[in-house]
């Protein structure tokens, strides 16, 4: 802004000098004054050209910096997009693995539940058989006790009969 204001003032001064020059020509001033004004105008013109050249170089330098920054931003954007795509692929792969793991675990859980139900059914069957066997064992023990009582009774009977037979003189050998 300061440079623009200074340039506008210089241009204004240059216009004023031009007006003076034309006034001098119109009034037919002497040649030395005209040469001095022309020299001043040429110097001012050269100074303005140098300033414009400097501004052009600064503008080109700034433009180059902007282009470099834009290129760097594009490169970084590409890098970030690649990273995002890579992370997205990794997330998709992880989700797929987790889904497969979940399905495998559900299948395994279902299989284990079936095995548990089968095992529980077998345990209940064995428990029922054990109860039946215990009943049979109890009956066999009752039968055994009955047989023991019968055997004991028979032995007693045989002993009594033997005693009776011995007393009668006819021993029982059975």
C-alpha positions in Angstrom: 0.0 0.0 0.0 2.8 2.4 0.9 4.6 1.6 -2.4 1.3 2.1 -4.3 0.8 5.5 -2.6 4.4 6.5 -3.4 4.0 5.3 -7.0 0.8 7.4 -7.4 2.6 10.5 -6.0 5.5 9.9 -8.4 3.1 9.5 -11.3 1.4 12.7 -10.2 4.7 14.5 -10.0 5.6 13.1 -13.4 2.3 14.4 -14.9 3.0 17.8 -13.3 6.5 17.8 -14.8 5.0 16.9 -18.2 2.5 19.7 -17.9 5.4 22.1 -17.0 7.3 20.8 -20.0 4.5 21.4 -22.4 3.9 24.8 -20.8 7.6 25.6 -21.3 7.4 24.5 -24.9 4.3 26.6 -25.5 6.0 29.7 -24.0 9.2 28.9 -25.9 11.5 28.8 -23.0 15.2 28.5 -23.6 16.6 25.1 -24.6 18.5 24.6 -21.4 15.4 24.6 -19.2 13.7 22.2 -21.6 16.7 19.9 -21.6 16.7 20.0 -17.8 13.0 19.1 -17.6 13.5 16.3 -20.2 16.4 15.0 -18.2 14.3 15.1 -15.0 11.5 13.3 -16.8 13.9 10.7 -18.2 15.4 10.1 -14.8 12.0 9.8 -13.2 10.9 7.4 -16.0 14.0 5.3 -15.5 13.4 5.3 -11.7 9.7 4.2 -12.3 10.9 1.5 -14.7 13.4 0.2 -12.1 10.7 0.2 -9.5 8.4 -1.7 -11.8 11.1 -4.2 -12.6 11.8 -4.7 -8.9 8.1 -5.1 -8.2 7.8 -7.6 -11.1 10.7 -9.6 -9.7 9.1 -9.6 -6.2 5.8 -10.6 -7.8 7.5 -13.5 -9.7 9.3 -14.6 -6.5 6.0 -14.5 -4.6 4.3 -16.4 -7.4 7.0 -19.0 -7.3 6.7 -19.4 -3.5 2.9 -19.7 -3.9 3.3 -22.4 -6.6 5.8 -24.3 -4.4 3.5 -24.1 -1.4 0.6 -25.3 -3.5 2.7 -28.2 -4.8 3.8 -29.0 -1.3 0.1 -28.9 -0.1 -0.9 -31.2 -3.0 1.9 -33.6 -2.1 0.9 -33.6 1.5 -2.8 -34.0 0.6 -1.8 -37.0 -1.6 0.2 -38.5 1.3 -2.7 -38.0 3.7 -5.2 -39.5 1.2 -2.9 -42.5 0.8 -2.6 -42.9 4.6 -6.3 -42.6 5.0 -6.9 -45.2 2.2 -4.4 -47.5 3.8 -6.0 -47.1 7.3 -9.4 -47.6 5.8 -8.2 -50.8 4.2 -6.7 -51.9 7.5 -10.0 -51.1 9.3 -12.0 -53.0 6.7 -9.6 -56.0 7.0 -9.9 -55.8 10.8 -13.7 -55.6 10.6 -13.8 -58.6 8.3 -11.5 -60.6 10.7 -13.7 -59.6 13.7 -16.8 -60.6 11.8 -15.2 -64.0 10.9 -14.1 -64.4 14.5 -17.6 -63.6 15.8 -19.1 -66.2 13.3 -16.5 -68.8 14.4 -17.2 -68.1 18.1 -21.0 -68.4 17.5 -20.5 -71.7 15.6 -18.2 -72.9 18.4 -20.7 -71.8 21.0 -23.6 -73.5 19.2 -21.5 -76.7 18.9 -20.6 -76.6 22.6 -24.2 -76.0 23.5 -25.2 -79.1 21.5 -22.4 -81.1 23.1 -23.5 -79.8 26.5 -27.2 -80.8 25.8 -26.0 -84.3 24.6 -23.8 -84.7 27.7 -26.6 -83.6 30.0 -29.0 -86.0 28.3 -26.4 -88.8 28.8 -25.8 -87.8 32.4 -29.6 -87.9 33.0 -29.7 -91.3 31.3 -26.8 -92.6 33.4 -28.4 -91.2 36.5 -31.7 -93.0 35.6 -29.7 -96.2 35.1 -27.9 -95.7 38.4 -31.2 -95.3 40.2 -32.5 -98.4 38.5 -29.3 -100.3 39.3 -29.6 -99.1 43.0 -33.2 -100.4 43.1 -32.0 -103.7 41.6 -29.1 -103.8 44.1 -31.5 -103.1 46.9 -33.8 -105.8 45.7 -30.8 -108.2 45.3 -29.8 -107.3 48.9 -33.3 -108.0 50.1 -33.3 -111.3 48.2 -29.8 -112.0 49.6 -31.1 -111.3 53.1 -34.1 -113.4 52.5 -31.9 -116.2 51.2 -29.6 -115.9 54.1 -32.6 -116.1 56.5 -33.9 -119.1 54.5 -30.4 -120.8 54.5 -30.1 -120.0 58.2 -33.5 -121.5 58.8 -32.7 -124.5 56.8 -29.4 -125.0 58.6 -31.3 -124.7 61.9 -33.9 -127.1 60.6 -31.1 -129.6 59.5 -29.4 -129.2 62.9 -32.6 -129.8 64.7 -33.4 -132.7 62.5 -29.9 -134.2 63.0 -30.3 -133.8 66.7 -33.7 -135.5 66.5 -32.3 -138.2 64.3 -29.3 -138.8 66.6 -31.6 -139.1 69.4 -33.6 -141.6 67.5 -30.5 -143.3 66.1 -30.9 -142.4 62.5 -28.6 -139.5 61.5 -29.5 -137.2 58.6 -26.8 -136.8 56.1 -28.5 -134.4 53.8 
